[in-house]
Amino acid sequence: MSTTTVEPETATAESVPLVGGRVPDTEEVQQFDSLEVMRDEHTRLLKLFYADGATPNVVAQIRPFLARGQATGTSLDRPDERLEAQRILDQWGTVILKAVHEEIDATLAEFKGKDLSDKPCPYVGLRPFDEQDHALFFGRNRLRKEALQILGKQRFLAILGPSGSGKSSLVLGGILPDLRQDAIPSSASWIYVPPLVPGPAPLESLLSAFQTVPGLLPPDTNTSTLLTQPQLFSEIIRPGASGRPVVVIIDQFEETFTLCEDPAVREAFARSLLALVEDQNAAHRVILTMRSDFEPRLALMPELQARFLESGAVLRALPLTQAELREAIEGPARAVGLHFHREVIDALLKDVGDEMAGLPLLQFTLRKLWDTKRADRITLSQYTSLGGAKGALAKSADEFYLNLVPEEQVIAKRILLRMVRLGEGLEVTSARIRRASLYELGYDQSKVDEVAGKLVESGLIRVTRAVNTADDQLEVAHEAMVRNWRRFVRWLEEDRANLLTRRRLDDKAAEWVRLGSGPSGLLDEVQLQDARKWLETTSAKALGFHPSLPALIEKSQELIDAAKREKELAEKKLLEQTRLAVEEQRQRRDAERELDNNIRFWEVQSVGRRMRRVALLALCENIAIAAFFAVIFLSGRTEWGFVVGGDRHRGRHSGISRNDEAAISRPFFIGAERVTGQDDCQRPGKIQIARKGQDQGRNRRLTRTCCREHDHLWIIEQLLGHRRLGGSLATHESFLQPDRLKMVAIKAGLR
């Protein structure tokens, strides 16, 4: 600002002289709060001076202005600001000189800054704001008003937003203190249950929070009650509440999905909260915060999801505007007298404005700037040396890590890796662990506690105290550290395979516990080998594992051994059954073979008997034929004809009557061919055998004629030489009479 030269009037006798020709000591004068305030006062005096001149009244007002302006120099460290302030002081010093003819020292005091060593840091770093930080919580006035309006009309409110959007701070540092201060009529008289996080056992967390309020929860209430009858939760607390509304705040509700493995517990937890919301006897309030990327998982809780879908039930924590970010920076600074150079605030807004986890990074950077302040000033050079908002976290974490001795570095790394959990894809979430689990790292307990304490002091992790130190809950200060500390990201990449193995085995162990730690949910042989192999690695010792995993491995081994024994017995039984079946089959084959031999033996015997019968029959036939010819020979018959085929012949003898001729004409059979005594034997090609009389030498010989018909050979053996007769001797009954034997028909075998 340019300095205006003023020609003052001559001072009157009523002018007030300076004591000792100097302004009072700067330590005795209250300085201006800032150069801007000093400018405003300077402008006011100029208007008065131009209007009245150097009157005693004007001079009397210039004197304290000079004193306060000089004292303000102790808080001005920027050269341009000091130069401007000095010009203002010089201008009014000249006015005094001309008015009272006395030269005074109007030199700006050396910069000292206000000592803020006795002031607490107004910035919370990576942790969220809580009720104690209510006076320092700035930048969310709009959302706070909207939340209070919703809670004045409805009984359920969900704050959703991405990680690092300030959901927890909005509720714990803004809405909750507002309610306690009667922001809603009579809200100061409501019962406030301490805020809780679900963790791996949300029902236990819920009951533990309610038990901190004296008389609110009956002493015999346990998780089994809520697990079986969650809809009765409002009735359980009704006597203790005495009709007053109860306010329940669940922070980081997404842990219900990431840490709780039992669907039944999740459902009971949600229904217990809904029972409070739906209670008709008291207007209880339920407020929860949840990361917006877990919103689709609400489908696992249909009743709770319906509440989310109600109009006005969800408030989204959107990123802060530039004006809100500026207020979040300057508001806490004003509360303690801290001053930022304008360039610092501009740089912060530029670096943080496009960050996904902008608010935690902003608070962490501001806290580190507080540690490096010079008196009550924070300059751009300090901000630059810190690495800016994007590099402050990584640089500070690296400085802390590198200042540890090698053994402490290893312990710190193992502690931090135990506090994260790999999710789907590249997702990494924080996980609280008990302090006692750190004692499994294999280091001295006091050494582990020492390193954990240093991590807490550095702001990299935070602790939730418990009655028993071993039960303290430790967690990373914010997931922003996981994403922005390059060294930690490199650790995760190096141990990703082991972290995934730990997660898989932890899920198996948790599922086995959920199923009752019995035969259900055990590991198969391949999974058991993988689990045993991993537990023997140093990574398992460093990263930790589910406390029930060793018991799961032992139980699985017992079941597998029992299954193997049962299988061996079954195999032995099967082998014995197979041996018996083979033996039985062998015996059956032997019996069948013996039976076949017997059958063949009896067949041979039968064939022999048949052959003997045939031979005997043939002999009889031969004898009969011989007897026949003998009778003919002895009877002295001179001529006899026997016709098989061809022309018909009749016997010519005085002893044959017509009745005998008729009998000869009757049909008879040879083989399968029907033959009659007369016409049937006249087909050509048939075999004819004729017996000639005495006129042909009476030698009674048989003639044999063979022919083929239809490709078959028909053979008529000589009657006396036939040895393969296929049939029996056939004779006409009239021929068997001794006195009337005319003809014998012999059936020959056919082939």
URWOZI-V347696 format. One record per residue. SS is DSSP state (hx for helix, st for strand, lp for the rest). OMEGA is omega in degrees with one decimal (NA if undefined). D_CENTER is the distance of its C-alpha to the mean C-alpha in whole Angstrom. Layout:
((SS OMEGA D_CENTER) (SS OMEGA D_CENTER))
This chain:
((lp -179.2 66) (lp -179.8 69) (lp -179.4 72) (lp 178.3 75) (lp -175.0 78) (lp 174.5 80) (lp -176.2 84) (lp 175.0 84) (lp 179.2 88) (lp -178.3 90) (lp 177.7 89) (lp 179.9 91) (lp -177.8 92) (lp 178.8 89) (lp -177.8 87) (lp 179.7 85) (lp 175.1 85) (lp -179.7 82) (hx 177.5 82) (hx 178.1 83) (hx -179.2 83) (lp 174.8 79) (lp 179.1 76) (lp 178.9 74) (lp -177.1 72) (hx 180.0 68) (hx -179.7 67) (hx -174.3 69) (lp 175.0 68) (lp -177.2 65) (lp 174.1 64) (lp -178.6 62) (lp -179.1 58) (lp 177.3 58) (hx 178.9 60) (hx 178.4 59) (hx 178.7 61) (hx 177.9 64) (hx -178.8 64) (hx 179.0 65) (hx 176.6 67) (hx 179.5 69) (hx 179.5 69) (hx 179.9 71) (hx 178.2 73) (hx 178.8 74) (hx 179.7 75) (hx -179.5 77) (hx 178.6 79) (hx -178.4 80) (hx -172.1 81) (hx -175.8 83) (lp -177.1 84) (lp 177.4 84) (lp 177.3 85) (hx 179.5 85) (hx 179.2 82) (hx 179.4 80) (hx 179.3 81) (hx 178.6 80) (hx 179.1 76) (hx -176.6 76) (hx 178.4 76) (hx 177.0 73) (hx 178.1 71) (hx -179.5 72) (hx 179.9 71) (hx 178.8 68) (hx 176.6 68) (hx -179.4 69) (hx -179.3 66) (hx 178.9 63) (hx 179.7 64) (hx -179.3 62) (hx 178.5 59) (lp -177.9 59) (lp -179.8 58) (lp -177.6 58) (hx -178.5 61) (hx 178.8 61) (hx -180.0 61) (hx 178.8 63) (hx 179.1 66) (hx 179.6 65) (hx -179.6 66) (hx 177.8 69) (hx 177.8 71) (hx 179.6 70) (hx 179.4 72) (hx -179.8 75) (hx -178.8 76) (hx 173.0 76) (hx 176.9 78) (hx 178.3 80) (hx 179.5 81) (hx -179.2 82) (hx -178.0 84) (hx -176.8 86) (hx -173.9 86) (hx 178.9 87) (lp -180.0 88) (lp 179.8 86) (lp 180.0 84) (lp 177.6 80) (lp 180.0 77) (lp -178.8 75) (lp 179.0 72) (lp -178.5 69) (lp 178.1 67) (lp -179.7 65) (lp 174.3 61) (lp -176.5 60) (lp 179.2 57) (lp 179.6 56) (lp -179.4 55) (lp -177.2 52) (lp 179.9 51) (lp -179.5 51) (lp 175.1 49) (lp 178.2 45) (lp -177.5 43) (lp -177.8 42) (lp -169.3 38) (lp -178.8 35) (lp -176.0 33) (lp -179.3 30) (lp 178.3 29) (lp 172.9 30) (lp 173.6 33) (lp -175.9 34) (hx -179.4 37) (hx -179.3 39) (hx -174.0 38) (hx -177.8 39) (hx -178.2 43) (hx -176.9 41) (lp -177.6 38) (lp 172.1 40) (lp -177.5 38) (lp -178.2 36) (hx -177.7 39) (hx -179.6 39) (hx 178.3 35) (hx 178.9 36) (hx 179.2 39) (hx 179.8 37) (hx 179.6 34) (hx 176.4 38) (hx 178.5 39) (hx -178.3 36) (hx 175.2 36) (hx -178.3 39) (hx -175.4 38) (lp -175.4 35) (lp 179.4 33) (st 178.8 30) (st 176.7 29) (st 176.7 25) (st -178.2 26) (st 178.1 23) (st 178.6 23) (lp 177.5 22) (lp 179.6 21) (lp -179.2 25) (lp 175.9 27) (lp -178.9 28) (hx -177.4 27) (hx 179.9 27) (hx 179.7 30) (hx -177.8 31) (hx -172.7 31) (hx -178.1 32) (hx -177.6 35) (hx -172.7 36) (hx -177.3 35) (hx 176.1 35) (hx 178.0 39) (hx 179.2 40) (hx 179.6 39) (hx 179.6 41) (lp 173.7 44) (lp 177.4 44) (lp 171.5 43) (lp -177.6 43) (lp 178.6 46) (lp -178.4 45) (hx 178.4 42) (hx -178.9 44) (hx 179.8 44) (lp 176.8 40) (st -176.9 38) (st 175.2 36) (lp 179.5 33) (lp 178.8 32) (lp -176.8 29) (st 171.8 26) (st -172.9 22) (lp -176.9 19) (lp -179.7 18) (lp 179.9 16) (lp -174.2 18) (hx 179.0 19) (hx 177.4 22) (hx 178.2 24) (hx -179.9 24) (hx -179.5 25) (hx 179.7 28) (hx 179.3 29) (hx -179.8 30) (hx -179.1 32) (hx 177.2 34) (lp 177.5 35) (lp -175.3 37) (lp 174.0 40) (lp -177.1 41) (lp -174.8 38) (lp 176.3 36) (lp -175.1 37) (lp -177.5 37) (lp 179.4 36) (lp 179.1 32) (lp -176.8 29) (hx 179.0 26) (hx 178.7 26) (hx -179.7 29) (hx -178.7 26) (hx -178.2 23) (hx -177.7 26) (lp -178.3 28) (hx -178.5 26) (hx -179.3 29) (hx -175.1 32) (hx 179.9 31) (hx 177.6 33) (hx -179.5 36) (hx -177.1 35) (hx -175.0 36) (hx 179.8 39) (hx -178.2 41) (hx -179.6 40) (hx 178.5 40) (lp 176.7 43) (lp 179.8 43) (lp 177.1 42) (lp 177.0 38) (st 179.6 36) (st -180.0 33) (st 179.7 30) (st 177.2 28) (st 178.8 24) (st 178.2 23) (lp -178.5 20) (lp -179.8 18) (lp 177.1 15) (hx 175.6 15) (hx 179.8 14) (hx -174.3 11) (hx -175.2 10) (lp 179.7 12) (lp -175.8 12) (lp -174.0 10) (lp 179.1 13) (hx -179.8 13) (hx 178.1 16) (hx 177.5 17) (hx -178.5 16) (hx 179.3 18) (hx 178.0 21) (hx -179.8 21) (hx -178.5 21) (hx 175.7 23) (hx 177.5 25) (hx 179.2 26) (hx 177.5 27) (hx 177.1 29) (hx -178.2 31) (hx -173.5 31) (lp 179.7 32) (lp -178.0 35) (lp -176.1 38) (lp -179.5 40) (lp -177.0 39) (lp 178.6 38) (lp 177.6 35) (st 175.4 33) (st 179.5 29) (st 178.7 28) (st 174.4 24) (st -178.5 23) (st 174.7 20) (st -174.6 19) (hx -179.9 19) (hx 175.5 16) (hx -177.7 14) (hx 177.7 17) (hx -178.2 15) (hx 175.9 12) (hx 176.4 16) (hx 176.2 15) (hx 179.1 14) (lp -172.7 17) (hx -177.6 20) (hx 178.2 23) (hx 178.3 22) (hx 178.0 21) (hx 177.0 24) (hx 178.6 26) (hx -176.5 24) (lp 178.3 26) (lp -179.7 29) (lp 176.4 32) (lp -177.2 32) (lp -176.2 29) (st 175.8 27) (st -175.0 29) (st 179.9 27) (lp -179.9 28) (lp 178.0 29) (lp 179.6 31) (lp 173.6 34) (lp 178.4 37) (hx 179.3 40) (hx 179.6 42) (hx 176.8 39) (hx 178.8 38) (hx 178.7 42) (hx 178.3 42) (hx 178.8 39) (hx -171.8 41) (hx -178.6 45) (hx 177.9 44) (hx 179.6 43) (hx 178.2 46) (hx -176.6 49) (hx -177.9 48) (hx 179.1 49) (lp 178.7 51) (lp -178.1 49) (st 176.2 50) (st 166.1 48) (lp -176.5 50) (hx -178.7 49) (hx 179.1 48) (hx -179.1 45) (hx 178.5 44) (hx 179.2 44) (hx 177.9 42) (hx -179.9 40) (hx -179.8 39) (hx -175.8 39) (hx -173.0 36) (hx -171.7 34) (lp -177.0 34) (lp -179.8 32) (lp 179.3 29) (lp 177.8 26) (lp -171.3 26) (hx -174.6 30) (hx 176.6 31) (hx 178.0 29) (hx 178.7 31) (hx -178.8 34) (hx 178.8 34) (hx -180.0 34) (hx 179.5 36) (hx 179.3 39) (hx 178.0 39) (hx 175.7 39) (hx 176.4 42) (hx -179.3 43) (hx -177.8 44) (lp -175.4 46) (lp 174.9 48) (st -172.0 52) (lp -179.4 53) (lp -175.2 52) (st 172.4 51) (st -173.8 48) (lp -179.9 49) (hx 178.8 48) (hx 176.1 48) (hx 179.5 46) (hx -179.3 43) (hx -179.9 44) (hx 178.7 44) (hx -179.0 41) (lp -178.7 39) (hx -177.3 39) (hx -176.6 36) (hx -178.4 33) (hx -175.8 34) (hx -177.2 35) (hx -178.4 32) (hx -178.9 32) (hx 179.9 35) (hx 179.7 35) (hx 178.4 32) (hx 178.4 34) (hx 178.0 37) (hx -175.8 36) (hx -176.8 34) (hx 177.7 37) (lp 176.7 39) (lp 174.0 38) (lp -174.9 39) (hx -180.0 37) (hx 179.1 36) (hx 177.2 35) (hx 178.6 33) (hx 179.8 31) (hx -179.7 30) (hx 179.1 29) (hx -178.4 27) (hx 177.3 25) (hx -177.2 25) (hx -179.6 24) (hx 176.7 21) (hx -174.2 20) (lp 178.2 20) (st -179.2 17) (st 178.2 13) (st 177.2 11) (lp 179.9 9) (lp 179.6 8) (lp -178.9 11) (lp -176.2 14) (lp 177.5 13) (st 179.4 14) (st 178.6 15) (st 179.6 17) (lp 178.2 17) (lp 179.0 20) (st 175.9 21) (st 178.4 24) (hx -177.9 27) (hx 180.0 28) (hx 178.8 25) (hx -180.0 27) (hx 177.5 29) (hx -178.9 27) (hx 179.1 28) (lp 178.6 31) (lp 178.9 33) (lp -175.9 36) (hx -179.5 35) (hx 178.8 37) (hx 178.2 36) (hx 178.7 33) (hx 179.8 34) (hx -179.7 36) (hx 177.6 34) (hx 177.7 31) (hx 177.6 34) (hx 177.2 35) (hx 177.5 32) (hx -179.7 32) (hx -179.4 36) (hx -179.8 35) (lp -179.6 32) (lp 174.9 29) (st 176.5 28) (st -174.6 28) (st 172.1 29) (st -172.4 29) (lp 175.2 32) (lp 179.0 32) (lp 176.5 35) (lp -176.7 34) (hx -179.2 33) (hx -179.1 31) (hx 176.0 29) (lp 178.5 29) (st -179.6 25) (st 178.4 25) (st 176.4 23) (st -174.8 24) (lp 177.3 26) (lp 178.2 24) (hx 176.0 21) (hx 178.5 24) (hx -179.4 25) (hx -175.9 22) (hx -171.0 23) (hx 176.9 26) (lp -173.4 27) (hx 179.7 28) (hx 179.9 28) (hx 176.7 25) (hx 178.1 23) (hx 175.8 25) (hx -179.4 23) (hx 179.8 20) (hx -179.5 20) (hx -176.4 22) (lp -176.0 20) (hx -178.8 17) (hx 179.2 16) (hx 178.4 17) (hx 177.6 15) (hx 176.9 12) (hx 178.3 13) (hx -179.7 14) (hx -178.6 10) (hx -179.9 9) (hx 176.5 12) (hx 177.8 12) (hx 177.9 9) (hx -179.1 11) (hx 179.8 14) (hx 178.4 13) (hx 178.1 12) (hx 177.6 15) (hx -179.6 17) (hx -179.0 15) (lp 174.6 17) (lp 178.9 20) (lp 179.9 20) (lp -178.1 22) (lp -180.0 22) (lp 176.4 18) (lp 179.6 15) (lp -179.6 17) (lp 172.0 17) (lp -172.1 18) (hx 179.7 21) (hx 178.7 19) (hx 179.5 17) (hx 178.4 19) (hx 178.5 21) (hx -179.1 19) (hx 179.0 18) (hx -178.8 22) (hx -178.2 23) (hx 179.9 20) (hx -179.9 22) (lp -179.0 25) (lp 176.0 25) (hx 179.1 26) (hx 178.9 22) (hx 179.3 21) (hx -177.7 24) (hx -175.1 24) (hx -177.6 20) (lp -178.4 20) (lp -178.6 18) (lp -177.2 17) (lp -179.0 20) (lp -177.2 19) (hx 178.0 18) (hx 178.3 22) (hx 177.6 22) (hx 179.0 19) (hx -179.6 21) (hx -179.8 24) (hx 179.0 23) (hx 178.6 22) (hx 178.3 25) (hx -179.3 27) (hx 179.2 25) (hx 177.7 25) (hx 178.4 29) (hx 178.8 30) (hx 178.2 28) (hx 178.6 30) (hx 178.7 34) (hx 178.8 33) (hx 178.6 33) (hx 177.6 36) (hx 179.3 38) (hx 178.8 37) (hx 177.2 38) (hx 178.7 41) (hx 179.2 42) (hx 177.6 41) (hx 179.1 43) (hx 177.9 46) (hx 178.1 46) (hx 178.9 46) (hx 179.1 49) (hx 179.2 51) (hx 178.0 50) (hx 178.8 51) (hx 178.4 54) (hx 178.7 55) (hx 177.7 55) (hx 178.7 57) (hx 178.4 60) (hx 178.0 59) (hx 178.4 60) (hx 179.9 63) (hx 179.0 64) (hx 178.2 64) (hx 178.8 66) (hx 178.1 69) (hx 177.5 69) (hx 178.8 69) (hx 178.8 72) (hx -179.9 74) (hx 178.7 73) (hx 179.2 75) (hx -178.9 78) (hx 174.5 79) (hx 177.4 78) (hx 178.1 81) (hx -178.8 83) (hx 177.8 83) (hx 178.5 84) (hx 179.2 86) (hx 178.9 88) (hx 179.4 88) (hx 178.0 89) (hx 178.0 92) (hx 179.3 92) (hx 179.3 93) (hx 178.9 95) (hx 179.2 97) (hx 178.0 97) (hx 178.7 98) (hx 178.8 101) (hx -180.0 102) (hx 178.1 102) (hx 178.8 104) (hx 179.8 106) (hx 179.6 107) (hx 179.3 107) (hx 178.7 110) (hx -179.4 111) (hx -179.5 111) (hx 177.7 113) (hx 178.8 115) (hx -179.4 116) (hx -178.5 117) (hx -177.3 119) (hx -177.8 121) (hx 176.6 121) (lp 177.8 123) (lp -175.6 121) (lp -176.9 122) (lp 178.3 119) (lp -178.3 116) (lp 176.9 113) (lp -172.8 109) (lp 172.4 107) (lp 177.7 104) (lp -178.1 104) (lp -178.5 106) (lp 179.9 109) (lp 177.6 110) (lp 176.7 113) (lp 176.3 115) (lp -178.2 117) (lp -179.7 121) (lp -175.3 122) (lp -176.8 125) (lp -175.8 123) (lp -179.5 120) (lp 177.5 120) (hx 176.1 118) (hx 177.5 116) (hx 178.0 115) (hx 177.5 114) (hx 178.3 112) (hx 177.8 110) (hx -179.2 110) (hx 178.1 108) (lp -177.3 105) (lp 172.5 102) (st -171.7 100) (st 167.1 97) (st -176.0 97) (lp -180.0 93) (lp -175.9 91) (st 177.7 94) (st -176.7 96) (st 174.1 100) (lp -177.9 103) (lp -174.5 106) (lp -168.0 107) (hx -173.7 105) (hx -179.0 102) (hx -175.2 103) (lp 177.2 104) (lp -176.9 101) (lp 178.1 102) (lp 178.2 100) (lp -178.3 100) (lp 178.8 101) (lp 173.6 105) (lp -177.4 107) (lp 177.4 110) (lp -177.6 113) (lp -176.4 116) (lp -175.2 120) (hx -178.1 123) (hx 177.5 124) (hx 173.2 121) (lp 177.1 122) (lp -179.3 120) (lp 174.4 118) (lp 178.8 115) (lp 176.1 112) (lp 173.4 109) (lp -179.3 108) (lp 179.0 104) (lp -179.5 103) (lp 175.8 99) (st 177.0 97) (st 172.5 94) (st -176.5 92) (lp 176.0 89) (lp 175.0 88) (st 177.6 89) (st 178.1 91) (st -175.4 93) (lp 172.0 96) (lp -179.2 98) (lp 169.5 99) (lp -173.5 103) (hx -176.2 103) (hx -178.6 104) (hx -177.2 102) (lp 178.2 99) (lp -179.0 96) (lp 179.6 93) (lp 179.1 94) (lp -178.8 91) (lp -178.4 92) (lp 179.0 95) (lp 179.6 99) (lp -179.0 100) (lp 173.7 103) (lp -173.1 105) (hx -178.7 106) (hx -178.2 110) (hx -176.4 110) (lp 177.6 109) (lp -173.7 113) (lp -174.8 115) (lp -177.0 118) (lp 178.9 116) (lp -177.0 113) (lp -169.4 113) (lp 175.2 109) (lp 177.4 106) (lp -177.6 103) (lp 178.2 101) (lp -178.3 97) (lp 177.1 96) (lp -179.7 92) (lp 175.8 91) (lp NA 88))
